[in-house]
Amino acid sequence: MVDGNCSEYSNMLVEYPDGVTAYKFEDAGSVWLCFKLPEGSYPSGELILSTPELEQPLVIHFSAQLGEWQLGDKDAEPKVATSDKWWNNKDWIGTVSRFNGMEEFEGEPSPRFLKADAQELQFSKSRFGAGEWRLSGALWAVNSKESGLKRLNISPEGQEYLTFMVTK
C-alpha cells in the first residue's frame, strides 16, 4: 500500500545530504520507491523516469496533484492547477501533498498543506518493465536544518541519474 511510510523498506538505494534516504521494493507486479524525508518537509517534486519499456523519458509529477507527460512535450504539461491535464497518471500512483485548510499569506487566502515523513511511489511492471531504470529530477520541499526548505536533486553527487535494476 502506498501510505507515505518508508519503515517497511530495507533495500536502500542511496543516502543524500540533509537526511533524505531513497529505498526500493519490488514484487512480481510492482516497484515501490520511497524517499524518507527529514522532519518539516513536504512531499512534492518531479522525477524523470527512463526504463527499457518507455519510448521516451517520462516526467512523473507529484504534489497536491499527480500527472505525467513525456519529457520535452510542453503541450502535455499542465500549466495551471486547474488544468484538465492533471490526474492522467497511468499504472503508477504516489502520495500527494495533503490539503489542510486555508491560511492567510500576504493578505490573501492560501492553501495550507501537511508536512510528511516520506514520498512514496508505486509503478506497475506491466507498463514500465524490467531492466535498468534511471531517475533524475528533484524533490522540491526538503527541510534542511541550515537553510529551511530546499530542492534536492535525486541524482547522486557526481552522477547523471539514480540508476537501479528491476527484475521481471
N, C-alpha and C positions, 0 to 999 in steps of 0.2 A: 504494500500500500504506500502511496506517495503521501507522506504526512509531515514532511519537513523535519524529520528526525534522523540524524546520522548514527545514532547509538548502536544500531544493529549491523553496521558496516564494519568489516575487518580488513578489506583489501584497499589499503591506502595507495593512492596514485602519486600524490605529491603534497608536501607541506610548503605553504607560502609564508612570506613575512606577514606580520601583523595578525597571526593566529588563525589563518584560513587553512583548512585541510581538505583535499579532494579525495573522495572514495568512489569505488566502483563495485557493483554486484551484478551478477547475471545469472539467469537460469535458461532453460531451453527456449523461451519465447521472448524474453525482455532483457534490457540492460538498464540498470539504475545508476545514476550519478548523484552524489551528494556532496555539497560543499558546506562544511562546518564553518560557521561564521562567528566572529567574536561578538560578545555582548554589545548591544546597541546598533546592530546592523539591520539593513532591510533587504529582503530577497528580491533583487531586481538585476537585470542585465541582458546582454545579448551574447550568444555564442555562435560561432561559425563552425558548422559541422561538415566534415568531409568523410565519406565512407565509400567502400568499393561499389555499393549499390546505388549511390546517388550520382546522377549525371553531372550535376553542378553542386558546389558547396551551398549549404542551406543556412540561412540566418534563423536562429531559434531565439525568440524574444520572450522574456518573462518579466513581468512587473505586476501591476494590478490587472493586466490583460495578457493573454498568450497570443502568439502569432508566429508565422513562418513565411519566408519568401526566399527565392533564390538570390544568392549574393550578387549584387550589381543590378537587380531588377527594381529600379526606383519606382516604377509604376505599380508594383505589387506591394510596396512598403506602405503601411498606414502612415498618414501624415498628421492626423489629429486623433485624440482619444475617442471621438465619436464615430470614427471610420467603420464602415462595414467590413473592412479588410482584417479586422481583429477576429480572433477565435476561429481561425482556419487551421489550427494545429491538427495534423493528421498522423495518427499512430504514435503520438507522444503526448505526454502531459507533464506538468510541473507545478510546484507550489506557486501561489501568487501572493503578491503583497495584499494583505487583508485590510480592507477598509474599516475604519474605526471612528466614524462620525466626522464632524466638521469642526474646524477651529479658525480663528481669525489670524490672517497673515497679511501684514502691511495694510490693514484696514479692510481687507476683503475676506469673504469666506473661502476656506481652502480645505481640501480633504486631508484627513489625518489617517495614517497607516500604522499598523502594529509592527514593532520590531520582530525579528525572527532569529532563531538559533542556526538555521540552515536553509540552503536552497537545494531542493531535490527534484530530479527529473527522471522520467521513465520513458524508454524508447522501445518500440516493437522491432524485433529482429526481422520480422517478415518484410518490413519496409526498408530498414537501414542495413540489414545484412551483417555478415561476419567479416573478419579480417581486421586490417588496421584502420582504426578510427583516429581522426585528427580534429582537435578542437583549438580554436583561438577565440578571441573576443574578451569580454570583461564582465565582472560583477561590478555593479555601479555604486553601491552604497555600503561599503565595508567600513566598519568603525575602527579607526586607528587611534590608539591612546595618545599619540603625538600630534595628529593633525585632524582629528574628527573624521567625518565621513569622506571616503575617497574611493576612487576607481581602482580595481585590481585586475590587471591583465592576467588571464589564466595560463598563458604560455609560460612555462618555467623559465627562469632567467637564463638568457643565452640561447634559448630555443624559439623556433618559429611557432611550434604547436605543442600542445599537450597531446601526446600520442600513446595509444594503448591498443591491445589486441582484444577482439571479441570472438568467441568461439561460435561454431554453428549450433 
